[in-house]
Amino acid sequence: MAVDSTGVELVHDTPSRGLGADGHQRRIAFLIADLNVGGVQKTTLTLARALAEAGHAVDLLILRAGGALHDQISPAVRCIALSPAACWLGRLYALAADPGALVQLLRPVLIAKKVSATLPYLPALVRYLRAERPDALVSATPHLNLEAVWARRLSGAATRVLISERSAPSQKLPKSKNWRHRHLPALMRRTYPQADVVVAVSDALADDLAAVAGLPRSLIRTIYNPIVGPELFARAGELTGHPWFAPGEPPVILGVGRLTEQKDFPTLLRAFARVRAKRAARLLILGGAKNEEKFHDRQAALQTLAAELGIAGDVALPGFADNPIAYMARARVFVLSSRFEGLPGALIQALACGCQVVSTDCPTGPAEILEQGRYGLLVPMGDDAAMAAAIEQALDAPLDAALLRRRAGEFSEARAVSSYLEALFGSVPATSAVPEPRVAAA
């Protein structure tokens, strides 16, 4: 691997790009912890690729190289692996960045036995900003957001910092078993206003962030994630190879997401059992876990529940799928059973495929995406009876697929790119139409 001027490894390099839409090439850096499967990682890679294709020089700064999504980094994006320093140095850098935040830093950063896993990378981030002087630095998730602001202050660079929240803080921080997380809202209230732009991925999430962190609501702007683009429709046309999608087979109900408590797949299983008691149908749940051991444990627990409900023969949990879009394009109903979200990309992807959707009315995102039920059915969280009734309604009285695809167009890559550039540099927004995917039988 090559080593750049900051002393950190270049996972791969790429030449400078041409001019952007506003006539000026910008260097834009994205800060991300890893490239494991997750919504933050997927949307970051999409946005980085789209900005590079628009003519900007894009750096992807990763703390831990590797991960299932590493092969999805665009060749047009320069990927840089930051190197960690000693924990004590990360603590010192945080205090040096904002000595006036001593009270807020004390318990979660300065005297904590364990600090955030991302803090030791703060010195390397400062070195990168001093050496490269990018026009903008974009981060997501609370710890990285804090460190992006601190690094810019310590570097002395004129880099504009955009920080974003992707999931509801009220569902994670105040209720967290990790006491360091419970101290984060005060640190966010101190530090977030020092960023140039604070972004939430939905209006409801912006409201949640303002309430939890005590931030002025006017400080937070909403930019929807880049979900829908040409790649989505190309992937929708790929074959799944799954026999359940062959002609004449019963309708397939689809769930997609990590096998975590947040996704609440047990409620989906119970709802499906009610549906299956009345009609032929099948349930397919795509999703893995952070590691293989956790996946097998959670998969086994769901399979045990399916057996207890008498539906094991009509339920499949194959794990992570490289292309869940192809399944969405063929499923009859997509169900989001989550207890909380930020802006669930899978729900938008299903709409873009013209698939009927049923979702819990969880914080935050689904009600906003579906416009309170106009584009899909909303049900209370944890209510398997209501979920079953909604699935049956979606099967029996489907909404017009073209209507669903038009709604998905509000979450296009082009809109997201324009919105980010406008937020950072005042570029003129643009939109793009959403085509209809071409789908083979299986």
N, C-alpha and C positions, 0 to 999 in steps of 0.2 A: 504493500500500500504506500501511496505517496503521503508526504507530510507537508501541510501548508504553512504559511508564515506565522500562524498562531501556535505551532507546535502540536497540533492535533491531527489525527489521521483523516485523510480523504478516503472515504469508502469507495467513491468513484468521482472522477472529475468530469467536467464538461466545458466546452468553450463558451465564451460570451455569446449572448443571443442578440437579436436585432432590436429595433425600436418597438416600444409599446404603442397602444392605441392613441395615447396623448402626445406621441412624438418624442417621448423621452424614455429611455430604458431605465428601469429602476432595479436595484439589487434588493431583493426581499428575502429575509431569512425566516424560516419556521423552526421553532423550538419544540421538540417532542421527546418524551421519555424513552419510548421504544417503538418497535414495529410489530408488536403482538396484535392479534385480531381485536378490534374495538372500534367504536364509532369515531372517537377522536382521531385515531390513526388513519382510518379510511378517508375521512373528510379532509384531513391535512394533506394526505397524498394527492387527493383529487384537486384540491385548491392549488397546491404547489405545481402540479402538472399543467393545470389550465393557465396559470400565470406565466409559466415558462413558454407555453405554446403561444401566448399572447405577445411574446417578445421580451419578457423581463428575465433578468439573471436571478435565479432562485437557488438558495442554499437551504438544505434540510439538515438541521443540527440535531443529532440524536445522541442520547446519553448511553444507551445500551444497544450496540449493533446486533444485527440478526433479527429473528422473529419471522412469523409466518408471512408477513406482508412485505418483507424486504425485497422480494423479486418484483413487486409492483411499483417500485420507485421509477419514475420516468427517467429515461436516459438524458433528458434535457435538464435535469435537476442535479446540482452538485451536492453530494451527500458527505457530511463531515461528522465524524464521531468525536465528541468531546471527551476529555480524559478527567477522571475524578482526582481531587486533591484530598488531603487529610480533612477529617470532619472539623477539627478545630479551626482550620483555615477558612472553611466555608462559613462557620459561625462568625469569625472575625470579619470577613467580607460583608456579611449581612449587617453587622453593627456599624461598620465603617460607611456603608451606603446610606444609613439613616440613623445617626446617633440619637436623634430626637424620639425614635421609636423604641427606646430602651425598655420601657414598661411593657409594650406589646410583644417585644422580642424575647423577653426574659424567660418565660416558661416554655413556649413551644420551640425556641431555637437555642438560647444561650445556656440554659442549665438543664435542658432535657437530656436524659441518658442516651436516647436515640433521636436523631434528627430525621427530617425528611430524606428519603433516599436520593433526592435530586439536589440537595444543598451542596454536597461536595463538588458538584460540577460548576458552581458559580464562578470560581476563579478562571476556569477555562472559557466560560462564556464571556467574561470581561476581556480576556485576551483576544478572543475572536472579534469582539466589537471594536476594540482599539486598532486592530490590524486591518480589518476589512471595511469598517465604517459603512455598513449597509444602510440603505435609505429607510428600511423598516424592519422591525422584528415582531413576529406574530407568535403568540403562545396561547395555550389552552390549559385548563385545570389550575386550581388555586396555587399550589406550590410553585409551579413553573411561572405562573403570572407574577408572583412576588419576586422571583429571582430575575425575571426579565427586566422589571423596573429597577431593581437594585443594580443589575449589571450595567444598564444604560447610564445610571448615575455615576458609577465608579469608573466607567470607561471614558467619560467626557465626550462621547460621540454624539453627533446630532441626529442619530437614528430615532425615527418615530416608533413608538412602542404601542402595539395593539394587543390587548389581552382579552380573552374570551372565556365565557363559562358555557359548558356543554351539558351540565346536568344540575338539577335543582339543589342548591346548597342546603335548603331546609330539610331535605331527605337524607343528607349525608353528614353534615358538620355538627349540628347541635345534638344529634342522636348517636354520634359515633362512639364506639367503645374505646377508641384511641383518644386519650385526653388531650394530646397535642392538637388534634383536629378541632376540638371544642374551643380552642383558643384562636383558631384561624379567623373567625369573623372580625375580631378587633384588629387584627393585623391587616386584613383586607380593607377595612374601613380607613385605616391609616395610609395604605400603600396604593390601592387601586386608583384614587384620584390623581396620582402622580403619572399615570400612563396618559398617552395622547388620546387613545380611544379605548373605551370599555364596551365590549360587545356581548350580547346574549343571543342565543340561537332561536329564541321565541319571545314574544311579548310576555307570556306568562312567566317564563324563566327570568326575564328582566325584572318583573315585579317581585319575584321570589328573592333574587339577589339583592335588590334594594332593601327589602325587609330584613333579611338575615344579616347582611353586612352593614346596615345602617347608611347606605349610600343614597345620595339624591337620585330619584328616578330619572331625572332629566340628564344625568351623566351617562346613562346606559342606552346604547342604540341597539336595535334588533337587526341582525343580518341572518337570514336563513342559510342553512348549510348547502353546499353544492352537491346535490343528490342526483339530478337528472341531466344526462348528457348523451352524446353519441355512443359512448362506450356501453352505457346501460342497455341501449336498444340492440347493440351488437351481441351482448351477452344474453339478452332475452331470447334471441334466435338460436342459441346453442342447445344441443340435445342434453337431457339429463341422464338418459340411459336407465331411468327407473321404471320398472314394469307397471307401477301403479298409474302411470300416465298414458298407458296404451288405450286405444279406442275401445269403448264399451265397458271400461272399468268404473267402479263407483267414484263419486266425487272425492277429491282430496282437500282436506282442511290443512293449512300450513301454518306453523309457528317457526320463527327464526330468532335466535339470540343465544347468548351464553347461558349455560345451565346454572343460573344463580337464583337466589331468593328474589332479587329484583324482578326477574321475568315471570315469576309465579306460574310456572308450567303445571304444577298440580291442579290449579283451578281450571286450566285449559283441558287437562285430562278428564276432570270430573264433568265439565261441560260437554266434552265429546261423548262421554259415556251416555249422557242424556240424549244426545242426538242419535247415537248409534242404536239406542233402544227403540227408536222409531223408524230408522231408515238405514239403508246401506251407505256407508261412508268410511273414509280412512283418514287417519291423522298422521302427519309427518312433521317432526320437530327437528330442525337443523340447528346445530350449535355445539360448541365445545366448551372448554373451561381453560383456566390459566395454565394448567398442566395436566398431563395424562392421568395421573392418579385421581385428581379431583373430578375429571370428566367421568372416569369409570365409576366412581362412587355415586355421583349424581345421576348418571345414566341408570345405574342399577336401582337406585331409589325410585326413579320415575317408572322403570319397567315393573318394579314390584307393585307400585300403585296401580298401574295399568292391569296387571294380573288380578289384583284384588277387585277391580271394577269390572272384570270380565271382558276387557277390550284388547287384551295383549295382541291378539292376532291381527288387529286392524290399526296398530300403532307402531311406528318405526322411529328410532332415534339414532340415525347413522353418524351423528357427530358433525364436525365442521365441514362445510361444503365450499369448494373454491368458487362456485358460481350459484349462489342462492337465487339470483335474478331469473335463471332459467326455470326454476321451480315455481317462482311467483307467477311467471307468464303462463303456467299450465294449471296451477291450483285453482279451485273454484272459489275458495274463501281464504283470505289471510287473516289471522287472529293475533292481535297484540294483547297479551294478558298481564302486562307489567304493573308493578306497584308504583313506579316512578320512572320518568324519562327526562330527557332534555328536549331534543327534537328528534324523535325516532326515525332514523333514515329508512329502516326497513318498511315502515308504514308508507312512506312517500314512494319508495321503489315499487311497492305493490300497486299503488294507485297508478303509477306511470305505466305499469304493465296492463292496466285495465282490470285488475283483479278486485273482486269485492272484498271489503275490509270490515272487520269488527274489532273494536279496541276498548280497553278499559278507559274510563275518564280519569286517568291518573295525572298527577302533576309531573311534568309540564309538557305541553306539546300536542297530544292527540286531539283534544277538543279544538285547538287552534288550526291544526292541519285539516281536520274534517269539517271545520266551520260549524261546530256544535251539532253535527250529525247530518249535514247536508250531503257530504261525500262518503259517508260510512256510518255504521251504527256504533254508538257509545253505550257502554254498560258500566255499572258500578264495579269498583275493584273487589276481587274476591268473591263475586256473586256468580257461581257456576250456572244457576238456573237462568238468570238473565242472559248470560253469555250463550247458553245453549239456544234460547229463544231467538237471539239475534243471529246466530249462525243459520238457523233454519229459515229465518226471514231472508237472509242474504242468498241462500240457495234457491228459495222459492220466488223471490221478487227482486232480482238483481237490478242495480242501478246501471244506467247507460255507461258503457266502458269509455266512450269518447269523453264524457263529462269528467270521469275520474282522471283521465290523462291530461285534460286541460288544467285541472286543479294542480296536478303534479308539476306542470310547467312553471308554477310560481316558485319552485324550488330548484331551478335550473342552475347549471354551472355558470352560464353566462351572466345571470343575474347576480350570483354570489361574487364572481370576479369583479364585476362593475361596482358592486356595493363596497367591497373591500378597498378597491382603488380609490373610490370616491371618499371613503372614510379617511384614508391615509393621505391622499394627495389631491383630492378635489376633482377626480376624473369624472367624465360624463357617463351615467349609467346606460346600459344597453340590455335588451332582452332577446330571447330566442324562442322560436316555436318548438313544440314537442311533437315529434313524429309518432306514428303508430308502429309498434314493434311487429316484426314478422315472426311468427311462432310456428315451429313444426310440432308434430303430434307428441313426441317424447324426447 
